[in-house]
Amino acid sequence: MQDLSDGVARFRREVFPAKAELFARLAGTHRPTTLFIGCSDARVVPELITQSEPGELFVVRTAGNLVPAYAPGPDGVTASIEYAVAVLGVTGIVVCGHSACGAMTALAEGTDLGAAPSVAGWLRHADASVARTAGAGPDRVSALVRENVRAQLANLATHPSVARAQAAGTLTLRGWVYDIRSGAVAEIGPVADRRAAPTPRTA
């Protein structure tokens, strides 16, 4: 915890003063343009990867960057998506998977998650992706990471707020896979289009 306290002190001393005008503006304005749905993995930092300033990204992070298909009832991921789209009016959503994902590795290798039942239950949201990559061979983890991004894009489209915004032409969905070792970001098409697009530069 001392490292965190030291970091806060350094932020107040060195970082905040240089961006004081930006933070003064943000104190009364919250208008992010993009909802970034990424993995909870500590190695995947959305603002760093996209070089975004504070206030530009609305970020949701879940284990395995999973997005449950819409279902009535209270749900933190659903509420965050709805708020970003229907209230904040974001114009883009990025679902970002990444290399060496622990969640996808556990699924690809059939890891026993009996000691972590909540994790096992959560990862059931990737069942369809697991089934579609069953014959992927030694590169199954990478294949599953990509397939999982496609599946979560499909799940996103089931959310009413997302469907309405897409129908109105005011919202774009994109899938990314971030490679931790190289820093490269590959764009992943939806289920119907499995060709990789050129690497995007920003969100």
Disulfide bonds with the S-S distance in Angstrom:
none
